[in-house]
Amino acid sequence: MALTAPPTALANDPVKYQGMLADGKTTYLFVVPPDWNGTLFLYSHGLINDLKDNAALVSQNKRIENWLLKQGFALAGGSYPGVGLVPVIPFMESQIAVLDKFDAVVGSPDRTIAWGLSLGGEITGYLVNAHSNRFDGAVAICPYRLEGSVGNFNERLDHVFVLKTLLGFDSPLVNIGFGTGQRTRFLAREIEILDTAQQTAAGRARLALAEAMVNTPQWGVGPSDTEPATDDFLTRQRNQYLIARENVFYDGERNYYEHLVGDWDVGGVGSVTGGNFSWNVGVDYGDQLARSASVRLVGAMYAAAPGIDLATDLATLASAARIAADPGAVEALQRVEPVFGDIGGTQVVTLALEADTVVWPNTVQGYGDAVATFGRSAQLRQLWVHRAGHCNFTAAEQIVAIQTLLARLDGSAWPSTAASDLNAEAIALGTSYNHLSYPTQLEGPKYSDFDVPLFLRNYNAASTNPYP
């Protein structure tokens, strides 16, 4: 239903419209300023696990919401027809239904921009991939899994392959036919392997090699963590161990196993694909290490570990039995959780943290590679902030990312994205916008010219390196 401004409202108050979509599950919220400039921002919110908290949102930061309204932008958002991380495609498609509802209730915008955080960043990527004709621009902030699930799970396979081959992790790697209880037992066993390895120099070296295969961040243990010195290899390796340990049950190996078992929330990807969608046939782990941001760290840890040799361990990996994928399962996973690189004519900005231990930097870089595969690199700018924590940005840093996109849409070229220029823009917004939520404190902008770790197992439907 449409809600008009109450009689006592001031003339410059925004008008709110809210209601339920035809699916009977998804609520929508529109906020339209009286001086609407014709541009609509469609917001996709982050992960929500409880249905009672599943509300339509137009932002998750009041400072940013108020700033957008003051500039004359209309705001829209939907609640999604469910909760959790999957099935994601219905969440994404519900946002298109929200756009259609805005057209019917308010009117068609002159320009539409998609934006969102975390899971909402993934949904933003999907929207411009599947419906690029509906969007002029997009800002994907700390975007979850834009690199695509085929590549993501190939990297997870590489990780557990090294643990299994060099550290005795006694888990099946694919085609796992056990239930939730047994899966939990194998995850607990991985924790045990990590903890035991961390106690010896040889174990730490081999852990560093495993983490190099997935470019595990070398800092970010908590939102207040600071980056160690470049040559403080012991601290950097310990950080990787702690991040890997947390990731077992939080996001990485847990998701890997749940997909293979096929019991991840509603049906699970494993049950949808009907086979093994991960492989390491043809992977040269020596080459992977050479391309990894952890190559110096691994070298230093092996140099400090008497009795083992890096070349010997790489040879062991090279001679170990490899795993092939079921092509039908790979194609099925592509349909269920696709790569988001085909952005059509949409201009896109990503904003990510150097030490986000939920959305690792290499995965955001992988999205850049996917966009390049489709010949769209000129339409993408990837911005980085030197800070730890998941989506731990100031309002100013997020507004600057939005301003960067708007400048491109309003002109014929991208503005400067040098860190010094972006930080100056953020400072110019004023103290009230340079404010963190976790921890709650004033903080200046920390845009950086980041040398981003590579996503080592990129794969998408346009890739020239097909699966075996």
C-alpha positions as CSV (number, residue, x, y, z in Angstrom):
1,M,0.0,0.0,0.0
2,A,1.1,3.6,-0.5
3,L,1.5,5.8,2.5
4,T,1.3,9.5,1.9
5,A,2.8,12.1,4.1
6,P,0.6,12.9,7.2
7,P,-1.1,16.3,7.5
8,T,1.4,17.5,10.1
9,A,4.4,16.5,8.0
10,L,6.7,19.3,6.8
11,A,6.7,20.0,3.1
12,N,10.3,18.7,2.8
13,D,9.7,15.4,4.5
14,P,10.3,12.3,2.3
15,V,7.2,10.2,1.5
16,K,7.3,6.5,2.4
17,Y,5.6,3.7,0.6
18,Q,5.5,0.2,2.0
19,G,3.7,-3.1,1.5
20,M,3.8,-6.7,0.4
21,L,4.7,-8.0,-3.0
22,A,2.5,-10.4,-4.8
23,D,4.5,-13.4,-3.6
24,G,3.1,-12.8,-0.1
25,K,6.6,-13.1,1.4
26,T,8.6,-10.1,0.3
27,T,7.9,-6.7,1.8
28,Y,9.1,-3.5,0.1
29,L,10.0,0.0,1.3
30,F,10.3,3.1,-0.8
31,V,11.5,6.5,0.5
32,V,11.1,9.4,-2.0
33,P,12.2,13.0,-1.2
34,P,9.9,15.8,-2.4
35,D,12.7,17.1,-4.7
36,W,13.4,13.7,-6.2
37,N,16.0,14.1,-8.9
38,G,14.9,11.0,-10.9
39,T,17.7,8.6,-9.7
40,L,16.7,5.6,-7.6
41,F,19.1,3.6,-5.3
42,L,17.9,0.0,-4.9
43,Y,19.4,-1.4,-1.7
44,S,20.1,-5.2,-1.1
45,H,20.6,-5.9,2.6
46,G,23.1,-8.3,4.2
47,L,22.6,-11.7,5.8
48,I,19.6,-12.2,8.1
49,N,19.0,-15.6,9.7
50,D,15.7,-15.1,11.5
51,L,12.4,-14.4,9.7
52,K,11.2,-12.0,12.4
53,D,14.2,-9.8,11.5
54,N,13.6,-10.0,7.8
55,A,12.5,-6.4,7.1
56,A,12.7,-4.3,3.9
57,L,15.6,-1.9,4.3
58,V,16.8,1.1,2.1
59,S,20.1,1.3,3.9
60,Q,21.8,-0.2,7.0
61,N,23.5,3.1,7.9
62,K,21.3,6.1,8.8
63,R,24.1,8.6,8.0
64,I,24.3,7.3,4.4
65,E,20.5,7.1,4.1
66,N,20.1,10.7,5.2
67,W,22.9,11.9,2.9
68,L,21.3,10.2,-0.1
69,L,17.9,11.7,0.6
70,K,19.5,15.2,1.0
71,Q,21.0,14.8,-2.4
72,G,17.5,14.2,-3.9
73,F,17.8,10.4,-4.5
74,A,14.9,8.1,-4.0
75,L,15.6,4.9,-2.0
76,A,14.1,1.4,-2.4
77,G,14.6,-2.0,-0.8
78,G,13.0,-5.4,-0.3
79,S,13.1,-8.0,2.5
80,Y,13.7,-11.1,0.3
81,P,11.3,-14.0,0.4
82,G,13.4,-15.9,2.9
83,V,16.5,-15.8,5.1
84,G,20.0,-17.3,5.2
85,L,22.5,-17.5,2.4
86,V,20.8,-19.8,0.0
87,P,18.8,-20.2,-2.2
88,V,20.1,-16.8,-3.3
89,I,18.6,-16.5,-6.8
90,P,15.0,-16.0,-5.5
91,F,16.3,-13.2,-3.2
92,M,17.9,-11.6,-6.3
93,E,14.9,-11.9,-8.4
94,S,12.7,-10.5,-5.7
95,Q,14.7,-7.3,-6.0
96,I,13.6,-7.0,-9.6
97,A,10.0,-7.4,-8.4
98,V,10.7,-4.5,-6.0
99,L,11.8,-2.4,-8.9
100,D,8.7,-3.2,-10.9
101,K,6.6,-2.2,-7.9
102,F,8.4,1.1,-7.6
103,D,7.6,1.8,-11.3
104,A,3.9,1.0,-10.6
105,V,3.6,2.9,-7.3
106,V,6.0,5.9,-7.7
107,G,6.9,6.0,-11.3
108,S,9.8,4.9,-13.5
109,P,13.2,6.4,-12.5
110,D,15.4,8.1,-15.0
111,R,18.4,6.3,-13.6
112,T,18.7,3.2,-11.3
113,I,21.7,2.3,-9.2
114,A,22.0,-1.1,-7.3
115,W,23.9,-1.2,-4.1
116,G,24.3,-3.5,-1.1
117,L,26.7,-4.9,1.5
118,S,28.0,-8.5,2.0
119,L,25.2,-10.8,0.8
120,G,23.6,-7.7,-0.5
121,G,26.8,-7.1,-2.5
122,E,26.5,-10.5,-4.0
123,I,22.9,-9.8,-4.9
124,T,24.0,-6.5,-6.4
125,G,26.5,-8.4,-8.6
126,Y,23.7,-10.7,-9.7
127,L,21.3,-7.9,-10.6
128,V,23.7,-6.2,-13.0
129,N,24.8,-9.6,-14.4
130,A,21.3,-10.9,-15.1
131,H,19.4,-7.6,-15.6
132,S,22.0,-5.1,-16.8
133,N,19.3,-3.4,-18.8
134,R,17.6,-2.3,-15.6
135,F,20.7,-0.6,-14.0
136,D,22.9,2.3,-14.9
137,G,25.3,1.7,-12.1
138,A,26.1,-0.4,-9.1
139,V,28.1,-0.2,-5.8
140,A,28.9,-3.6,-4.3
141,I,30.3,-3.2,-0.8
142,C,32.3,-6.0,0.8
143,P,30.6,-8.3,-1.7
144,Y,30.2,-11.9,-0.8
145,R,31.3,-14.5,-3.4
146,L,31.2,-12.5,-6.6
147,E,34.1,-14.6,-7.8
148,G,31.7,-17.5,-8.5
149,S,31.1,-20.7,-6.6
150,V,33.0,-23.0,-9.0
151,G,36.2,-21.2,-8.5
152,N,35.5,-20.7,-4.8
153,F,35.1,-24.4,-4.1
154,N,38.1,-25.2,-6.3
155,E,40.2,-23.1,-4.0
156,R,38.7,-24.8,-0.9
157,L,39.6,-28.1,-2.5
158,D,43.2,-27.0,-2.9
159,H,43.3,-26.0,0.7
160,V,42.0,-29.3,2.1
161,F,44.1,-31.2,-0.5
162,V,47.3,-29.7,0.9
163,L,46.1,-30.5,4.5
164,K,45.3,-34.1,3.5
165,T,48.5,-34.7,1.6
166,L,51.0,-33.0,3.9
167,L,49.4,-33.0,7.3
168,G,47.3,-36.2,7.4
169,F,43.8,-34.7,7.3
170,D,41.8,-37.9,7.0
171,S,38.7,-36.6,5.3
172,P,37.2,-37.5,1.9
173,L,37.6,-34.5,-0.4
174,V,34.7,-35.0,-2.8
175,N,31.6,-37.1,-3.2
176,I,31.1,-37.1,0.6
177,G,28.3,-39.4,1.5
178,F,27.8,-38.6,5.2
179,G,25.2,-36.7,7.1
180,T,25.4,-33.6,9.2
181,G,26.8,-35.3,12.3
182,Q,29.7,-36.9,10.4
183,R,30.4,-33.7,8.5
184,T,30.7,-31.9,11.9
185,R,33.1,-34.6,13.0
186,F,35.4,-34.0,10.0
187,L,35.3,-30.3,10.6
188,A,36.3,-30.8,14.2
189,R,39.1,-33.1,12.9
190,E,40.3,-30.2,10.7
191,I,40.5,-28.0,13.7
192,E,42.6,-30.7,15.4
193,I,44.9,-30.8,12.4
194,L,45.3,-27.1,12.4
195,D,46.0,-26.9,16.2
196,T,48.5,-29.7,16.1
197,A,50.4,-28.3,13.1
198,Q,50.6,-24.9,14.7
199,Q,52.7,-26.3,17.6
200,T,55.8,-27.2,15.5
201,A,57.9,-25.3,13.0
202,A,57.3,-27.9,10.3
203,G,53.6,-27.8,10.9
204,R,53.5,-24.0,10.7
205,A,55.4,-24.1,7.4
206,R,53.0,-26.6,5.9
207,L,50.0,-24.6,7.2
208,A,51.4,-21.6,5.5
209,L,51.6,-23.5,2.3
210,A,48.0,-24.6,2.6
211,E,46.9,-21.0,3.3
212,A,48.9,-19.7,0.3
213,M,46.7,-21.7,-2.0
214,V,43.7,-19.7,-1.0
215,N,45.5,-16.4,-0.2
216,T,44.2,-16.4,3.4
217,P,44.6,-12.8,4.8
218,Q,47.7,-12.2,6.9
219,W,46.0,-9.9,9.4
220,G,42.4,-9.1,10.5
221,V,42.0,-11.2,13.7
222,G,39.3,-8.9,15.0
223,P,38.1,-5.5,13.7
224,S,40.7,-3.6,15.7
225,D,43.7,-5.6,14.4
226,T,46.5,-3.8,12.7
227,E,48.8,-5.0,10.0
228,P,52.1,-6.6,11.2
229,A,55.5,-5.5,9.7
230,T,56.2,-6.9,6.3
231,D,58.9,-9.2,7.6
232,D,57.1,-10.3,10.8
233,F,56.4,-13.7,9.3
234,L,55.7,-15.4,12.6
235,T,52.8,-13.0,13.4
236,R,51.5,-13.1,9.9
237,Q,51.5,-16.9,9.9
238,R,49.8,-17.0,13.3
239,N,47.1,-14.7,12.0
240,Q,46.5,-17.0,9.0
241,Y,46.2,-20.0,11.4
242,L,43.7,-18.1,13.5
243,I,41.7,-16.9,10.5
244,A,41.8,-20.4,8.9
245,R,40.6,-21.9,12.2
246,E,37.7,-19.6,12.5
247,N,36.9,-20.1,8.8
248,V,36.5,-23.9,9.2
249,F,33.1,-23.5,10.9
250,Y,32.2,-20.1,9.8
251,D,32.5,-19.8,6.1
252,G,35.2,-21.8,4.2
253,E,35.4,-25.5,4.8
254,R,32.0,-25.6,6.4
255,N,30.4,-24.3,3.2
256,Y,32.6,-26.6,1.2
257,Y,31.4,-29.7,3.0
258,E,27.8,-28.5,3.2
259,H,27.7,-28.0,-0.5
260,L,29.2,-31.5,-1.2
261,V,26.9,-33.2,1.3
262,G,24.0,-31.2,-0.1
263,D,22.4,-30.1,3.1
264,W,23.1,-26.4,3.1
265,D,19.8,-24.8,4.1
266,V,17.1,-25.4,1.4
267,G,18.2,-28.4,-0.5
268,G,21.8,-27.5,-0.7
269,V,23.9,-27.1,-3.8
270,G,25.3,-30.6,-3.6
271,S,21.8,-32.0,-3.9
272,V,21.0,-29.7,-6.9
273,T,24.2,-30.4,-8.9
274,G,24.0,-34.2,-8.4
275,G,27.8,-34.7,-8.6
276,N,31.3,-33.4,-7.9
277,F,31.8,-29.9,-9.2
278,S,35.4,-29.4,-7.9
279,W,38.7,-30.5,-9.4
280,N,42.5,-30.2,-9.2
281,V,43.5,-32.2,-12.3
282,G,46.2,-30.1,-14.0
283,V,46.8,-27.7,-11.1
284,D,50.5,-26.9,-10.6
285,Y,50.8,-26.1,-6.9
286,G,54.3,-24.7,-7.4
287,D,52.9,-22.3,-9.9
288,Q,50.0,-21.5,-7.5
289,L,52.5,-20.7,-4.7
290,A,54.6,-18.5,-7.0
291,R,51.4,-16.4,-7.8
292,S,50.3,-16.3,-4.2
293,A,50.7,-13.2,-1.9
294,S,52.1,-15.6,0.7
295,V,55.1,-16.8,-1.3
296,R,57.7,-14.9,0.9
297,L,55.9,-16.0,4.0
298,V,56.0,-19.7,3.0
299,G,59.6,-19.4,2.1
300,A,60.5,-17.9,5.5
301,M,58.5,-20.5,7.4
302,Y,60.1,-23.4,5.6
303,A,63.6,-21.9,6.1
304,A,62.8,-21.9,9.9
305,A,61.7,-25.5,9.8
306,P,64.5,-28.1,10.1
307,G,63.8,-31.5,8.6
308,I,61.4,-30.5,5.8
309,D,62.0,-29.0,2.4
310,L,59.6,-26.9,0.3
311,A,60.7,-28.4,-3.0
312,T,60.1,-31.9,-1.6
313,D,56.6,-31.0,-0.4
314,L,55.7,-29.4,-3.7
315,A,56.9,-32.6,-5.4
316,T,54.7,-34.7,-3.0
317,L,51.7,-32.5,-4.0
318,A,52.6,-32.9,-7.7
319,S,52.6,-36.7,-7.5
320,A,49.5,-37.1,-5.3
321,A,46.4,-38.5,-6.9
322,R,44.2,-35.8,-8.4
323,I,40.4,-35.3,-8.5
324,A,38.3,-34.7,-11.7
325,A,35.0,-33.0,-11.8
326,D,31.7,-34.2,-13.3
327,P,31.0,-31.7,-16.1
328,G,27.3,-31.8,-15.6
329,A,27.7,-30.9,-11.9
330,V,30.0,-28.0,-12.8
331,E,27.4,-26.7,-15.2
332,A,24.6,-27.2,-12.7
333,L,26.6,-25.2,-10.1
334,Q,27.1,-22.4,-12.6
335,R,23.3,-22.2,-13.0
336,V,22.6,-22.3,-9.2
337,E,25.5,-19.9,-8.1
338,P,26.8,-18.2,-11.2
339,V,29.8,-16.0,-11.9
340,F,28.9,-12.3,-12.1
341,G,31.3,-10.9,-14.7
342,D,28.9,-10.0,-17.6
343,I,27.8,-6.6,-16.5
344,G,26.5,-5.4,-19.8
345,G,26.6,-1.6,-20.0
346,T,26.5,-1.0,-16.3
347,Q,29.2,1.0,-14.5
348,V,30.3,-0.8,-11.3
349,V,32.3,0.1,-8.2
350,T,33.4,-2.4,-5.6
351,L,34.5,-1.4,-2.1
352,A,36.3,-3.8,0.1
353,L,38.7,-4.1,3.1
354,E,42.3,-5.3,2.9
355,A,41.7,-7.5,5.9
356,D,38.1,-8.7,5.7
357,T,38.2,-12.3,7.0
358,V,34.7,-13.0,5.7
359,V,35.0,-11.5,2.2
360,W,38.7,-12.2,1.4
361,P,40.4,-9.6,-0.8
362,N,41.4,-12.3,-3.4
363,T,37.7,-13.1,-4.0
364,V,36.9,-9.5,-4.9
365,Q,39.9,-9.5,-7.2
366,G,38.5,-12.6,-8.8
367,Y,35.4,-10.6,-9.7
368,G,37.6,-8.1,-11.5
369,D,39.1,-11.0,-13.5
370,A,35.6,-12.3,-14.3
371,V,34.6,-8.8,-15.5
372,A,37.8,-8.7,-17.6
373,T,36.9,-12.0,-19.2
374,F,33.8,-10.4,-20.6
375,G,35.8,-7.4,-21.9
376,R,34.2,-5.0,-19.4
377,S,37.2,-3.9,-17.3
378,A,36.8,-0.2,-18.3
379,Q,33.4,-0.2,-16.6
380,L,34.7,-1.4,-13.2
381,R,36.7,0.4,-10.4
382,Q,37.7,-1.6,-7.3
383,L,38.4,0.5,-4.2
384,W,40.2,-0.6,-1.1
385,V,40.3,0.5,2.5
386,H,43.2,-0.5,4.9
387,R,41.3,-1.8,7.8
388,A,40.2,-5.1,9.4
389,G,36.7,-6.4,10.1
390,H,33.8,-7.4,7.9
391,C,32.2,-4.4,6.1
392,N,33.9,-2.2,8.6
393,F,33.7,1.1,6.8
394,T,33.0,4.7,7.8
395,A,29.9,6.3,6.3
396,A,32.3,8.7,4.5
397,E,34.2,5.9,2.8
398,Q,31.0,4.4,1.5
399,I,29.7,7.8,0.3
400,V,32.9,8.4,-1.5
401,A,32.5,5.0,-3.4
402,I,28.9,6.2,-4.3
403,Q,30.3,9.6,-5.4
404,T,32.9,7.8,-7.6
405,L,30.1,6.0,-9.4
406,L,28.0,9.1,-9.7
407,A,30.9,11.1,-11.2
408,R,31.3,8.4,-13.9
409,L,27.6,8.3,-14.7
410,D,27.5,12.1,-14.9
411,G,30.5,12.4,-17.1
412,S,32.4,10.5,-19.8
413,A,35.2,9.0,-17.7
414,W,36.0,7.8,-14.3
415,P,37.3,10.3,-11.7
416,S,40.6,9.7,-10.0
417,T,40.6,6.7,-7.7
418,A,44.0,7.3,-6.2
419,A,43.8,6.7,-2.4
420,S,45.0,10.3,-1.7
421,D,42.1,11.8,-3.7
422,L,39.5,9.4,-2.2
423,N,40.7,10.2,1.3
424,A,40.5,13.9,0.6
425,E,36.9,13.5,-0.6
426,A,36.0,11.6,2.6
427,I,37.6,14.2,4.9
428,A,35.6,16.9,3.0
429,L,32.3,15.3,4.0
430,G,33.0,16.3,7.6
431,T,33.6,14.6,11.0
432,S,30.1,13.2,11.4
433,Y,30.5,10.9,8.4
434,N,34.0,9.8,9.4
435,H,32.7,7.5,12.1
436,L,33.0,3.7,12.6
437,S,30.4,1.5,14.0
438,Y,32.7,-1.4,15.1
439,P,34.3,-0.2,17.3
440,T,32.2,2.9,17.7
441,Q,34.6,5.8,17.3
442,L,35.6,8.7,15.0
443,E,38.1,7.5,12.4
444,G,39.6,9.2,9.4
445,P,39.4,7.6,6.0
446,K,41.9,4.8,5.1
447,Y,41.6,4.4,1.4
448,S,44.7,2.6,0.1
449,D,46.5,1.8,-3.2
450,F,46.4,-1.9,-2.4
451,D,48.4,-4.6,-4.1
452,V,45.5,-7.1,-4.2
453,P,46.2,-10.9,-3.7
454,L,45.1,-12.9,-6.7
455,F,42.2,-15.3,-6.8
456,L,44.1,-18.4,-7.9
457,R,41.3,-20.6,-9.3
458,N,39.2,-18.3,-11.4
459,Y,36.6,-20.0,-13.5
460,N,33.5,-18.9,-15.4
461,A,31.5,-19.9,-18.4
462,A,33.6,-17.7,-20.8
463,S,36.9,-19.1,-19.4
464,T,39.5,-20.5,-21.7
465,N,40.7,-23.1,-19.2
466,P,37.8,-25.6,-19.2
467,Y,37.4,-28.2,-16.4
468,P,38.8,-31.7,-17.0
